[in-house]
Amino acid sequence: MTSYSLPYYADPATLPAQLPTIEEIGAAQDILGDKLATKVVAIGDHFVVKYGPQADLLEGETMLFLQNCSSVPVPRVYALFWSPNTKIKYIVMERIKGQDLSLIWARLDHAAKETLAIKLRSIFTELRQLTSPGGYCSVGHRGLPDGIFWTNNALQPFAGPFETESDLNKAMVAKYVEDGLSKHKAEYYTRTFKEVLQDHPPVFTHADFQRKNVIIRTSSKPPTDQLGEQPHAELEIVMIDWEFAGWYPNYWEYARTIFACGRWEDDWSLWVDMILEPFRNEYVWTNMFLSELWS
Protein backbone atom coordinates (compact mmCIF):
# COMPACT_ATOMS: atom_id res chain seq x y z
CA MET A 1 0.00 0.00 0.00
CA THR A 2 1.19 3.53 -0.80
CA SER A 3 2.09 5.23 2.48
CA TYR A 4 0.32 8.37 3.68
CA SER A 5 -0.22 10.24 6.91
CA LEU A 6 -3.09 12.23 8.38
CA PRO A 7 -4.13 14.84 7.58
CA TYR A 8 -4.04 13.64 3.99
CA TYR A 9 -4.22 15.75 0.85
CA ALA A 10 -3.95 14.31 -2.65
CA ASP A 11 -1.30 15.63 -5.01
CA PRO A 12 -2.70 18.93 -6.35
CA ALA A 13 -1.81 17.80 -9.87
CA THR A 14 -4.38 14.99 -9.55
CA LEU A 15 -7.25 17.19 -8.38
CA PRO A 16 -10.10 18.00 -10.79
CA ALA A 17 -10.48 21.46 -9.20
CA GLN A 18 -9.38 23.38 -6.11
CA LEU A 19 -10.47 21.69 -2.90
CA PRO A 20 -13.48 23.28 -1.20
CA THR A 21 -12.81 25.29 1.92
CA ILE A 22 -14.36 24.53 5.31
CA GLU A 23 -16.57 27.57 4.79
CA GLU A 24 -17.76 26.33 1.39
CA ILE A 25 -18.47 22.91 2.85
CA GLY A 26 -20.51 24.35 5.69
CA ALA A 27 -22.52 26.55 3.31
CA ALA A 28 -23.25 23.79 0.76
CA GLN A 29 -26.94 23.43 -0.09
CA ASP A 30 -26.78 20.21 -2.15
CA ILE A 31 -27.35 17.84 0.79
CA LEU A 32 -27.07 14.13 0.03
CA GLY A 33 -27.38 12.87 3.60
CA ASP A 34 -27.98 14.46 6.99
CA LYS A 35 -27.71 12.45 10.18
CA LEU A 36 -27.49 13.79 13.70
CA ALA A 37 -23.72 14.18 13.73
CA THR A 38 -22.68 13.44 10.13
CA LYS A 39 -23.61 15.25 6.94
CA VAL A 40 -22.91 14.50 3.27
CA VAL A 41 -22.93 17.34 0.75
CA ALA A 42 -22.09 17.74 -2.92
CA ILE A 43 -20.01 20.75 -3.96
CA GLY A 44 -19.89 21.64 -7.63
CA ASP A 45 -19.32 18.99 -10.26
CA HIS A 46 -16.37 17.28 -8.63
CA PHE A 47 -16.65 16.87 -4.86
CA VAL A 48 -18.68 15.09 -2.22
CA VAL A 49 -17.81 15.76 1.42
CA LYS A 50 -18.80 13.66 4.41
CA TYR A 51 -18.21 15.60 7.59
CA GLY A 52 -19.23 16.00 11.21
CA PRO A 53 -18.07 15.20 14.74
CA GLN A 54 -18.97 11.53 14.22
CA ALA A 55 -17.57 11.21 10.71
CA ASP A 56 -14.81 8.59 10.84
CA LEU A 57 -11.67 9.20 8.82
CA LEU A 58 -11.20 5.41 8.83
CA GLU A 59 -13.72 5.31 5.98
CA GLY A 60 -11.48 7.56 3.91
CA GLU A 61 -8.42 5.53 4.85
CA THR A 62 -10.23 2.39 3.76
CA MET A 63 -10.99 3.91 0.36
CA LEU A 64 -7.36 5.00 0.02
CA PHE A 65 -6.31 1.44 0.83
CA LEU A 66 -8.66 0.07 -1.84
CA GLN A 67 -7.70 2.57 -4.53
CA ASN A 68 -4.01 1.86 -3.94
CA CYS A 69 -4.16 -1.93 -3.49
CA SER A 70 -6.98 -3.07 -5.76
CA SER A 71 -9.09 -2.27 -8.81
CA VAL A 72 -12.27 -2.20 -6.72
CA PRO A 73 -14.26 0.84 -7.94
CA VAL A 74 -14.49 3.41 -5.14
CA PRO A 75 -14.68 7.22 -5.18
CA ARG A 76 -11.28 8.87 -5.29
CA VAL A 77 -10.23 10.34 -1.96
CA TYR A 78 -8.93 13.91 -2.22
CA ALA A 79 -8.51 14.92 1.43
CA LEU A 80 -8.87 13.66 5.00
CA PHE A 81 -8.56 16.25 7.75
CA TRP A 82 -10.18 17.74 10.83
CA SER A 83 -10.85 21.13 12.35
CA PRO A 84 -8.82 21.48 15.58
CA ASN A 85 -11.27 24.02 16.99
CA THR A 86 -14.53 22.12 16.40
CA LYS A 87 -13.31 18.47 16.25
CA ILE A 88 -15.28 18.13 13.01
CA LYS A 89 -13.70 15.61 10.62
CA TYR A 90 -13.85 15.85 6.81
CA ILE A 91 -13.66 13.26 4.03
CA VAL A 92 -13.42 14.97 0.63
CA MET A 93 -13.96 12.57 -2.23
CA GLU A 94 -14.91 12.26 -5.86
CA ARG A 95 -18.48 13.07 -6.83
CA ILE A 96 -19.84 10.13 -8.80
CA LYS A 97 -22.41 11.15 -11.39
CA GLY A 98 -25.09 8.49 -11.62
CA GLN A 99 -27.98 6.82 -9.82
CA ASP A 100 -27.92 4.38 -6.96
CA LEU A 101 -29.09 0.89 -7.82
CA SER A 102 -32.13 1.07 -5.54
CA LEU A 103 -33.63 3.80 -7.73
CA ILE A 104 -33.37 1.94 -11.03
CA TRP A 105 -33.66 -1.70 -9.98
CA ALA A 106 -37.37 -2.02 -10.81
CA ARG A 107 -36.73 -0.78 -14.37
CA LEU A 108 -33.92 -3.20 -15.13
CA ASP A 109 -34.61 -6.26 -17.24
CA HIS A 110 -33.24 -9.71 -16.47
CA ALA A 111 -30.21 -9.26 -18.73
CA ALA A 112 -29.20 -6.00 -17.04
CA LYS A 113 -29.57 -7.54 -13.58
CA GLU A 114 -27.46 -10.49 -14.66
CA THR A 115 -24.75 -8.17 -16.00
CA LEU A 116 -24.67 -6.23 -12.75
CA ALA A 117 -24.63 -9.42 -10.67
CA ILE A 118 -21.59 -10.68 -12.60
CA LYS A 119 -19.78 -7.37 -12.15
CA LEU A 120 -20.60 -7.23 -8.44
CA ARG A 121 -19.53 -10.84 -7.89
CA SER A 122 -16.17 -9.98 -9.50
CA ILE A 123 -15.77 -7.00 -7.15
CA PHE A 124 -16.45 -9.09 -4.05
CA THR A 125 -14.14 -11.84 -5.30
CA GLU A 126 -11.33 -9.29 -5.50
CA LEU A 127 -12.15 -7.92 -2.04
CA ARG A 128 -11.85 -11.40 -0.56
CA GLN A 129 -8.29 -11.67 -1.86
CA LEU A 130 -7.05 -8.73 0.25
CA THR A 131 -4.99 -10.26 3.05
CA SER A 132 -5.81 -9.37 6.64
CA PRO A 133 -3.04 -7.63 8.60
CA GLY A 134 -3.90 -10.01 11.44
CA GLY A 135 -7.19 -11.59 12.41
CA TYR A 136 -10.52 -9.79 12.31
CA CYS A 137 -9.97 -6.04 12.09
CA SER A 138 -10.22 -2.89 9.99
CA VAL A 139 -7.53 -1.12 7.95
CA GLY A 140 -4.51 -0.40 10.14
CA HIS A 141 -5.31 -3.40 12.36
CA ARG A 142 -7.92 -1.43 14.26
CA GLY A 143 -11.29 -2.50 15.64
CA LEU A 144 -14.25 -3.54 13.51
CA PRO A 145 -16.57 -0.57 12.84
CA ASP A 146 -19.81 -2.53 12.29
CA GLY A 147 -22.62 -1.08 14.41
CA ILE A 148 -23.09 -4.43 16.14
CA PHE A 149 -20.04 -3.54 18.26
CA TRP A 150 -20.93 0.10 18.93
CA THR A 151 -21.08 1.37 22.49
CA ASN A 152 -21.02 4.83 24.06
CA ASN A 153 -19.00 3.44 26.95
CA ALA A 154 -15.37 4.21 26.10
CA LEU A 155 -14.21 2.04 28.99
CA GLN A 156 -15.95 -1.04 27.59
CA PRO A 157 -14.99 -1.37 23.90
CA PHE A 158 -16.23 -4.43 21.99
CA ALA A 159 -14.83 -3.87 18.49
CA GLY A 160 -11.50 -5.69 18.73
CA PRO A 161 -9.33 -6.25 16.77
CA PHE A 162 -9.82 -9.98 17.30
CA GLU A 163 -7.24 -12.70 16.91
CA THR A 164 -9.85 -15.46 16.59
CA GLU A 165 -13.48 -15.86 15.60
CA SER A 166 -14.19 -17.11 19.12
CA ASP A 167 -12.94 -13.78 20.49
CA LEU A 168 -15.26 -11.95 18.08
CA ASN A 169 -18.21 -14.11 19.14
CA LYS A 170 -17.50 -13.41 22.81
CA ALA A 171 -17.52 -9.66 22.09
CA MET A 172 -20.90 -9.94 20.35
CA VAL A 173 -22.39 -11.69 23.37
CA ALA A 174 -20.77 -9.25 25.79
CA LYS A 175 -22.33 -6.35 23.85
CA TYR A 176 -25.69 -8.13 24.06
CA VAL A 177 -25.40 -8.27 27.84
CA GLU A 178 -24.13 -4.67 28.02
CA ASP A 179 -27.32 -3.57 26.25
CA GLY A 180 -29.37 -5.04 29.09
CA LEU A 181 -30.69 -8.11 27.27
CA SER A 182 -31.24 -11.50 28.90
CA LYS A 183 -28.12 -13.08 30.41
CA HIS A 184 -29.76 -16.46 29.99
CA LYS A 185 -30.29 -15.88 26.27
CA ALA A 186 -26.71 -14.63 26.08
CA GLU A 187 -25.53 -17.93 27.56
CA TYR A 188 -27.57 -19.75 24.92
CA TYR A 189 -25.92 -17.68 22.18
CA THR A 190 -22.52 -18.50 23.65
CA ARG A 191 -23.23 -22.23 23.43
CA THR A 192 -24.70 -21.95 19.96
CA PHE A 193 -22.00 -19.72 18.47
CA LYS A 194 -19.39 -22.31 19.52
CA GLU A 195 -21.11 -24.69 17.09
CA VAL A 196 -22.47 -22.44 14.34
CA LEU A 197 -20.13 -19.46 14.08
CA GLN A 198 -16.80 -21.23 13.82
CA ASP A 199 -14.18 -21.87 11.12
CA HIS A 200 -14.92 -18.71 9.15
CA PRO A 201 -11.66 -17.06 8.04
CA PRO A 202 -11.33 -13.25 7.97
CA VAL A 203 -12.02 -11.77 4.54
CA PHE A 204 -12.29 -8.16 3.46
CA THR A 205 -15.94 -7.15 3.66
CA HIS A 206 -17.90 -4.04 2.67
CA ALA A 207 -20.30 -4.81 5.55
CA ASP A 208 -23.12 -2.58 4.28
CA PHE A 209 -23.87 -4.05 0.85
CA GLN A 210 -27.21 -2.56 -0.13
CA ARG A 211 -28.41 -1.28 -3.49
CA LYS A 212 -28.29 2.31 -2.23
CA ASN A 213 -24.52 1.91 -1.86
CA VAL A 214 -24.03 0.81 -5.47
CA ILE A 215 -23.85 3.72 -7.91
CA ILE A 216 -24.35 3.15 -11.63
CA ARG A 217 -22.12 5.79 -13.15
CA THR A 218 -23.70 7.93 -15.87
CA SER A 219 -22.26 7.11 -19.26
CA SER A 220 -21.08 9.82 -21.63
CA LYS A 221 -22.33 7.66 -24.51
CA PRO A 222 -25.91 8.01 -25.78
CA PRO A 223 -28.34 5.37 -24.44
CA THR A 224 -29.35 2.64 -26.85
CA ASP A 225 -31.61 0.28 -24.92
CA GLN A 226 -35.36 0.40 -24.47
CA LEU A 227 -35.14 1.69 -20.88
CA GLY A 228 -33.24 4.81 -21.80
CA GLU A 229 -30.37 3.48 -19.71
CA GLN A 230 -26.83 2.52 -20.63
CA PRO A 231 -26.27 -0.59 -22.74
CA HIS A 232 -25.91 -3.55 -20.38
CA ALA A 233 -22.24 -4.19 -21.16
CA GLU A 234 -21.39 -0.56 -20.33
CA LEU A 235 -23.06 -0.42 -16.91
CA GLU A 236 -20.27 0.94 -14.71
CA ILE A 237 -20.41 0.33 -10.96
CA VAL A 238 -18.92 2.41 -8.15
CA MET A 239 -19.23 1.18 -4.55
CA ILE A 240 -19.74 3.83 -1.86
CA ASP A 241 -20.14 4.00 1.94
CA TRP A 242 -17.17 2.03 3.25
CA GLU A 243 -17.56 3.17 6.87
CA PHE A 244 -18.13 -0.37 8.21
CA ALA A 245 -15.57 -2.20 6.05
CA GLY A 246 -12.87 -4.51 7.35
CA TRP A 247 -11.85 -8.12 7.68
CA TYR A 248 -14.83 -10.03 9.09
CA PRO A 249 -15.73 -13.75 9.15
CA ASN A 250 -16.49 -14.82 5.59
CA TYR A 251 -20.23 -15.28 6.31
CA TRP A 252 -20.63 -11.66 7.49
CA GLU A 253 -21.25 -9.99 4.12
CA TYR A 254 -24.03 -12.40 3.18
CA ALA A 255 -25.69 -12.37 6.60
CA ARG A 256 -25.70 -8.57 6.85
CA THR A 257 -26.84 -8.15 3.23
CA ILE A 258 -29.83 -10.47 3.63
CA PHE A 259 -30.63 -8.84 6.98
CA ALA A 260 -30.84 -5.52 5.11
CA CYS A 261 -33.45 -6.86 2.66
CA GLY A 262 -35.98 -5.15 4.92
CA ARG A 263 -39.53 -5.78 3.76
CA TRP A 264 -38.55 -8.28 1.06
CA GLU A 265 -40.62 -6.43 -1.53
CA ASP A 266 -38.82 -7.61 -4.67
CA ASP A 267 -36.33 -10.11 -6.10
CA TRP A 268 -33.14 -8.59 -4.65
CA SER A 269 -32.37 -11.59 -2.39
CA LEU A 270 -32.38 -13.88 -5.43
CA TRP A 271 -29.58 -11.86 -6.98
CA VAL A 272 -27.71 -11.57 -3.68
CA ASP A 273 -27.46 -15.36 -3.77
CA MET A 274 -25.76 -15.04 -7.17
CA ILE A 275 -23.42 -12.23 -6.11
CA LEU A 276 -22.29 -13.57 -2.71
CA GLU A 277 -21.58 -17.03 -1.41
CA PRO A 278 -24.69 -17.95 0.64
CA PHE A 279 -24.31 -18.71 4.34
CA ARG A 280 -27.92 -19.49 5.18
CA ASN A 281 -27.48 -21.04 8.62
CA GLU A 282 -25.21 -18.22 9.76
CA TYR A 283 -27.70 -15.66 8.43
CA VAL A 284 -30.56 -17.14 10.50
CA TRP A 285 -28.59 -16.83 13.73
CA THR A 286 -27.25 -13.39 12.84
CA ASN A 287 -30.76 -12.21 11.97
CA MET A 288 -32.13 -13.39 15.32
CA PHE A 289 -29.25 -11.79 17.22
CA LEU A 290 -29.46 -8.43 15.42
CA SER A 291 -33.26 -8.31 15.65
CA GLU A 292 -33.05 -8.64 19.43
CA LEU A 293 -30.08 -6.29 19.75
CA TRP A 294 -31.73 -3.50 17.77
CA SER A 295 -35.41 -4.03 18.61
SEMARKE-755168 format. One record per residue (C-alpha): residue in three letters; x, y, z. Coordinates in steps of 0.1 Angstrom, whole numbers. Each point is the difference from the previous one (the first is absolute). Layout:
REM residues N
<r r="ala" X="X" Y="Y" Z="Z"/>
...
END
This chain:
REM residues 295
<r r="met" X="0" Y="0" Z="0"/>
<r r="thr" X="12" Y="35" Z="-8"/>
<r r="ser" X="9" Y="17" Z="33"/>
<r r="tyr" X="-18" Y="32" Z="12"/>
<r r="ser" X="-5" Y="18" Z="32"/>
<r r="leu" X="-29" Y="20" Z="15"/>
<r r="pro" X="-10" Y="26" Z="-8"/>
<r r="tyr" X="1" Y="-12" Z="-36"/>
<r r="tyr" X="-2" Y="21" Z="-31"/>
<r r="ala" X="2" Y="-14" Z="-36"/>
<r r="asp" X="27" Y="13" Z="-23"/>
<r r="pro" X="-14" Y="33" Z="-13"/>
<r r="ala" X="9" Y="-11" Z="-36"/>
<r r="thr" X="-26" Y="-28" Z="3"/>
<r r="leu" X="-28" Y="22" Z="12"/>
<r r="pro" X="-29" Y="8" Z="-24"/>
<r r="ala" X="-4" Y="35" Z="16"/>
<r r="gln" X="11" Y="19" Z="31"/>
<r r="leu" X="-11" Y="-17" Z="32"/>
<r r="pro" X="-30" Y="16" Z="17"/>
<r r="thr" X="7" Y="20" Z="31"/>
<r r="ile" X="-16" Y="-8" Z="34"/>
<r r="glu" X="-22" Y="31" Z="-5"/>
<r r="glu" X="-12" Y="-13" Z="-34"/>
<r r="ile" X="-7" Y="-34" Z="14"/>
<r r="gly" X="-20" Y="15" Z="29"/>
<r r="ala" X="-20" Y="21" Z="-24"/>
<r r="ala" X="-7" Y="-27" Z="-25"/>
<r r="gln" X="-37" Y="-4" Z="-9"/>
<r r="asp" X="1" Y="-32" Z="-20"/>
<r r="ile" X="-6" Y="-24" Z="29"/>
<r r="leu" X="3" Y="-37" Z="-8"/>
<r r="gly" X="-3" Y="-12" Z="36"/>
<r r="asp" X="-6" Y="16" Z="34"/>
<r r="lys" X="3" Y="-21" Z="32"/>
<r r="leu" X="2" Y="14" Z="35"/>
<r r="ala" X="38" Y="4" Z="0"/>
<r r="thr" X="10" Y="-8" Z="-36"/>
<r r="lys" X="-9" Y="19" Z="-32"/>
<r r="val" X="7" Y="-8" Z="-36"/>
<r r="val" X="0" Y="28" Z="-25"/>
<r r="ala" X="8" Y="4" Z="-37"/>
<r r="ile" X="21" Y="31" Z="-11"/>
<r r="gly" X="1" Y="8" Z="-36"/>
<r r="asp" X="6" Y="-26" Z="-27"/>
<r r="his" X="29" Y="-17" Z="17"/>
<r r="phe" X="-3" Y="-4" Z="37"/>
<r r="val" X="-20" Y="-18" Z="27"/>
<r r="val" X="9" Y="7" Z="36"/>
<r r="lys" X="-10" Y="-21" Z="30"/>
<r r="tyr" X="6" Y="19" Z="32"/>
<r r="gly" X="-10" Y="4" Z="36"/>
<r r="pro" X="11" Y="-8" Z="35"/>
<r r="gln" X="-9" Y="-37" Z="-5"/>
<r r="ala" X="14" Y="-3" Z="-35"/>
<r r="asp" X="28" Y="-26" Z="1"/>
<r r="leu" X="31" Y="6" Z="-20"/>
<r r="leu" X="5" Y="-38" Z="0"/>
<r r="glu" X="-25" Y="-1" Z="-28"/>
<r r="gly" X="22" Y="23" Z="-21"/>
<r r="glu" X="31" Y="-21" Z="10"/>
<r r="thr" X="-18" Y="-31" Z="-11"/>
<r r="met" X="-8" Y="15" Z="-34"/>
<r r="leu" X="36" Y="11" Z="-4"/>
<r r="phe" X="11" Y="-36" Z="8"/>
<r r="leu" X="-24" Y="-13" Z="-26"/>
<r r="gln" X="10" Y="25" Z="-27"/>
<r r="asn" X="37" Y="-7" Z="6"/>
<r r="cys" X="-2" Y="-38" Z="4"/>
<r r="ser" X="-28" Y="-12" Z="-23"/>
<r r="ser" X="-21" Y="8" Z="-30"/>
<r r="val" X="-32" Y="1" Z="21"/>
<r r="pro" X="-20" Y="30" Z="-12"/>
<r r="val" X="-2" Y="26" Z="28"/>
<r r="pro" X="-2" Y="38" Z="-1"/>
<r r="arg" X="34" Y="17" Z="-1"/>
<r r="val" X="11" Y="14" Z="33"/>
<r r="tyr" X="13" Y="36" Z="-2"/>
<r r="ala" X="4" Y="10" Z="36"/>
<r r="leu" X="-4" Y="-12" Z="36"/>
<r r="phe" X="3" Y="26" Z="27"/>
<r r="trp" X="-16" Y="14" Z="31"/>
<r r="ser" X="-7" Y="34" Z="16"/>
<r r="pro" X="21" Y="4" Z="32"/>
<r r="asn" X="-25" Y="25" Z="14"/>
<r r="thr" X="-32" Y="-19" Z="-6"/>
<r r="lys" X="12" Y="-36" Z="-2"/>
<r r="ile" X="-20" Y="-4" Z="-32"/>
<r r="lys" X="16" Y="-25" Z="-24"/>
<r r="tyr" X="-2" Y="3" Z="-38"/>
<r r="ile" X="2" Y="-26" Z="-28"/>
<r r="val" X="3" Y="17" Z="-34"/>
<r r="met" X="-6" Y="-24" Z="-28"/>
<r r="glu" X="-9" Y="-3" Z="-37"/>
<r r="arg" X="-36" Y="8" Z="-9"/>
<r r="ile" X="-13" Y="-30" Z="-20"/>
<r r="lys" X="-26" Y="10" Z="-26"/>
<r r="gly" X="-27" Y="-26" Z="-2"/>
<r r="gln" X="-29" Y="-17" Z="18"/>
<r r="asp" X="1" Y="-24" Z="28"/>
<r r="leu" X="-12" Y="-35" Z="-8"/>
<r r="ser" X="-30" Y="2" Z="23"/>
<r r="leu" X="-15" Y="27" Z="-22"/>
<r r="ile" X="2" Y="-19" Z="-33"/>
<r r="trp" X="-3" Y="-36" Z="10"/>
<r r="ala" X="-37" Y="-3" Z="-8"/>
<r r="arg" X="7" Y="12" Z="-36"/>
<r r="leu" X="28" Y="-24" Z="-7"/>
<r r="asp" X="-7" Y="-31" Z="-21"/>
<r r="his" X="14" Y="-34" Z="7"/>
<r r="ala" X="30" Y="4" Z="-22"/>
<r r="ala" X="10" Y="33" Z="17"/>
<r r="lys" X="-4" Y="-15" Z="34"/>
<r r="glu" X="21" Y="-30" Z="-11"/>
<r r="thr" X="27" Y="23" Z="-13"/>
<r r="leu" X="1" Y="20" Z="33"/>
<r r="ala" X="1" Y="-32" Z="20"/>
<r r="ile" X="30" Y="-13" Z="-19"/>
<r r="lys" X="18" Y="33" Z="5"/>
<r r="leu" X="-8" Y="2" Z="37"/>
<r r="arg" X="11" Y="-36" Z="5"/>
<r r="ser" X="33" Y="8" Z="-16"/>
<r r="ile" X="4" Y="30" Z="24"/>
<r r="phe" X="-7" Y="-21" Z="30"/>
<r r="thr" X="24" Y="-27" Z="-12"/>
<r r="glu" X="28" Y="25" Z="-2"/>
<r r="leu" X="-9" Y="14" Z="35"/>
<r r="arg" X="4" Y="-35" Z="14"/>
<r r="gln" X="35" Y="-3" Z="-13"/>
<r r="leu" X="12" Y="30" Z="22"/>
<r r="thr" X="21" Y="-16" Z="27"/>
<r r="ser" X="-8" Y="9" Z="36"/>
<r r="pro" X="28" Y="18" Z="20"/>
<r r="gly" X="-9" Y="-24" Z="28"/>
<r r="gly" X="-33" Y="-16" Z="10"/>
<r r="tyr" X="-33" Y="18" Z="-1"/>
<r r="cys" X="5" Y="38" Z="-2"/>
<r r="ser" X="-2" Y="31" Z="-21"/>
<r r="val" X="27" Y="18" Z="-20"/>
<r r="gly" X="30" Y="7" Z="21"/>
<r r="his" X="-8" Y="-30" Z="23"/>
<r r="arg" X="-26" Y="20" Z="19"/>
<r r="gly" X="-34" Y="-11" Z="13"/>
<r r="leu" X="-29" Y="-10" Z="-21"/>
<r r="pro" X="-24" Y="29" Z="-7"/>
<r r="asp" X="-32" Y="-19" Z="-5"/>
<r r="gly" X="-28" Y="14" Z="21"/>
<r r="ile" X="-5" Y="-33" Z="17"/>
<r r="phe" X="31" Y="9" Z="22"/>
<r r="trp" X="-9" Y="36" Z="6"/>
<r r="thr" X="-2" Y="13" Z="36"/>
<r r="asn" X="1" Y="34" Z="16"/>
<r r="asn" X="20" Y="-14" Z="29"/>
<r r="ala" X="36" Y="8" Z="-9"/>
<r r="leu" X="12" Y="-22" Z="29"/>
<r r="gln" X="-17" Y="-30" Z="-14"/>
<r r="pro" X="9" Y="-4" Z="-37"/>
<r r="phe" X="-12" Y="-30" Z="-19"/>
<r r="ala" X="14" Y="5" Z="-35"/>
<r r="gly" X="33" Y="-18" Z="2"/>
<r r="pro" X="22" Y="-6" Z="-19"/>
<r r="phe" X="-5" Y="-37" Z="5"/>
<r r="glu" X="26" Y="-27" Z="-4"/>
<r r="thr" X="-26" Y="-28" Z="-3"/>
<r r="glu" X="-37" Y="-4" Z="-10"/>
<r r="ser" X="-7" Y="-12" Z="35"/>
<r r="asp" X="13" Y="33" Z="14"/>
<r r="leu" X="-24" Y="18" Z="-24"/>
<r r="asn" X="-29" Y="-21" Z="10"/>
<r r="lys" X="7" Y="7" Z="37"/>
<r r="ala" X="0" Y="37" Z="-7"/>
<r r="met" X="-34" Y="-2" Z="-18"/>
<r r="val" X="-15" Y="-18" Z="31"/>
<r r="ala" X="16" Y="25" Z="24"/>
<r r="lys" X="-15" Y="28" Z="-19"/>
<r r="tyr" X="-34" Y="-17" Z="2"/>
<r r="val" X="3" Y="-2" Z="37"/>
<r r="glu" X="13" Y="36" Z="2"/>
<r r="asp" X="-32" Y="11" Z="-17"/>
<r r="gly" X="-21" Y="-14" Z="28"/>
<r r="leu" X="-13" Y="-31" Z="-18"/>
<r r="ser" X="-5" Y="-34" Z="16"/>
<r r="lys" X="31" Y="-16" Z="15"/>
<r r="his" X="-17" Y="-34" Z="-4"/>
<r r="lys" X="-5" Y="6" Z="-37"/>
<r r="ala" X="36" Y="13" Z="-2"/>
<r r="glu" X="12" Y="-33" Z="15"/>
<r r="tyr" X="-21" Y="-18" Z="-27"/>
<r r="tyr" X="17" Y="20" Z="-27"/>
<r r="thr" X="34" Y="-8" Z="15"/>
<r r="arg" X="-7" Y="-37" Z="-3"/>
<r r="thr" X="-15" Y="3" Z="-34"/>
<r r="phe" X="27" Y="22" Z="-15"/>
<r r="lys" X="26" Y="-26" Z="10"/>
<r r="glu" X="-17" Y="-24" Z="-24"/>
<r r="val" X="-14" Y="23" Z="-28"/>
<r r="leu" X="24" Y="29" Z="-2"/>
<r r="gln" X="33" Y="-17" Z="-3"/>
<r r="asp" X="26" Y="-7" Z="-27"/>
<r r="his" X="-7" Y="32" Z="-20"/>
<r r="pro" X="32" Y="16" Z="-11"/>
<r r="pro" X="4" Y="38" Z="0"/>
<r r="val" X="-7" Y="15" Z="-35"/>
<r r="phe" X="-3" Y="36" Z="-10"/>
<r r="thr" X="-36" Y="10" Z="2"/>
<r r="his" X="-20" Y="32" Z="-10"/>
<r r="ala" X="-24" Y="-8" Z="29"/>
<r r="asp" X="-28" Y="22" Z="-13"/>
<r r="phe" X="-8" Y="-15" Z="-34"/>
<r r="gln" X="-33" Y="15" Z="-10"/>
<r r="arg" X="-12" Y="13" Z="-34"/>
<r r="lys" X="1" Y="36" Z="13"/>
<r r="asn" X="38" Y="-4" Z="3"/>
<r r="val" X="5" Y="-11" Z="-36"/>
<r r="ile" X="2" Y="29" Z="-24"/>
<r r="ile" X="-5" Y="-6" Z="-37"/>
<r r="arg" X="22" Y="27" Z="-16"/>
<r r="thr" X="-16" Y="21" Z="-27"/>
<r r="ser" X="14" Y="-8" Z="-34"/>
<r r="ser" X="12" Y="27" Z="-23"/>
<r r="lys" X="-12" Y="-21" Z="-29"/>
<r r="pro" X="-36" Y="3" Z="-13"/>
<r r="pro" X="-24" Y="-26" Z="14"/>
<r r="thr" X="-10" Y="-28" Z="-25"/>
<r r="asp" X="-23" Y="-23" Z="20"/>
<r r="gln" X="-38" Y="1" Z="4"/>
<r r="leu" X="3" Y="13" Z="36"/>
<r r="gly" X="19" Y="31" Z="-9"/>
<r r="glu" X="28" Y="-13" Z="21"/>
<r r="gln" X="36" Y="-10" Z="-9"/>
<r r="pro" X="5" Y="-31" Z="-21"/>
<r r="his" X="4" Y="-30" Z="23"/>
<r r="ala" X="37" Y="-6" Z="-8"/>
<r r="glu" X="8" Y="36" Z="9"/>
<r r="leu" X="-17" Y="2" Z="34"/>
<r r="glu" X="28" Y="13" Z="22"/>
<r r="ile" X="-1" Y="-6" Z="37"/>
<r r="val" X="15" Y="21" Z="29"/>
<r r="met" X="-3" Y="-12" Z="35"/>
<r r="ile" X="-5" Y="26" Z="27"/>
<r r="asp" X="-4" Y="2" Z="38"/>
<r r="trp" X="29" Y="-20" Z="14"/>
<r r="glu" X="-4" Y="12" Z="36"/>
<r r="phe" X="-5" Y="-36" Z="13"/>
<r r="ala" X="25" Y="-18" Z="-22"/>
<r r="gly" X="27" Y="-23" Z="13"/>
<r r="trp" X="11" Y="-36" Z="4"/>
<r r="tyr" X="-30" Y="-19" Z="14"/>
<r r="pro" X="-9" Y="-37" Z="1"/>
<r r="asn" X="-8" Y="-11" Z="-36"/>
<r r="tyr" X="-37" Y="-5" Z="7"/>
<r r="trp" X="-4" Y="36" Z="12"/>
<r r="glu" X="-7" Y="17" Z="-34"/>
<r r="tyr" X="-27" Y="-24" Z="-9"/>
<r r="ala" X="-17" Y="0" Z="34"/>
<r r="arg" X="0" Y="38" Z="2"/>
<r r="thr" X="-11" Y="4" Z="-36"/>
<r r="ile" X="-30" Y="-23" Z="4"/>
<r r="phe" X="-8" Y="17" Z="34"/>
<r r="ala" X="-2" Y="33" Z="-19"/>
<r r="cys" X="-27" Y="-14" Z="-24"/>
<r r="gly" X="-25" Y="18" Z="22"/>
<r r="arg" X="-35" Y="-7" Z="-11"/>
<r r="trp" X="9" Y="-25" Z="-27"/>
<r r="glu" X="-20" Y="19" Z="-26"/>
<r r="asp" X="18" Y="-12" Z="-32"/>
<r r="asp" X="25" Y="-25" Z="-14"/>
<r r="trp" X="32" Y="15" Z="15"/>
<r r="ser" X="7" Y="-30" Z="22"/>
<r r="leu" X="0" Y="-23" Z="-30"/>
<r r="trp" X="28" Y="20" Z="-16"/>
<r r="val" X="19" Y="3" Z="33"/>
<r r="asp" X="2" Y="-38" Z="-1"/>
<r r="met" X="17" Y="4" Z="-34"/>
<r r="ile" X="24" Y="28" Z="11"/>
<r r="leu" X="11" Y="-14" Z="34"/>
<r r="glu" X="7" Y="-34" Z="13"/>
<r r="pro" X="-31" Y="-9" Z="20"/>
<r r="phe" X="4" Y="-8" Z="37"/>
<r r="arg" X="-36" Y="-8" Z="9"/>
<r r="asn" X="4" Y="-15" Z="34"/>
<r r="glu" X="23" Y="28" Z="12"/>
<r r="tyr" X="-25" Y="25" Z="-14"/>
<r r="val" X="-29" Y="-14" Z="21"/>
<r r="trp" X="20" Y="3" Z="32"/>
<r r="thr" X="13" Y="34" Z="-9"/>
<r r="asn" X="-35" Y="12" Z="-8"/>
<r r="met" X="-13" Y="-12" Z="33"/>
<r r="phe" X="28" Y="16" Z="19"/>
<r r="leu" X="-2" Y="34" Z="-18"/>
<r r="ser" X="-38" Y="1" Z="2"/>
<r r="glu" X="3" Y="-3" Z="38"/>
<r r="leu" X="29" Y="23" Z="4"/>
<r r="trp" X="-16" Y="28" Z="-20"/>
<r r="ser" X="-37" Y="-5" Z="8"/>
END
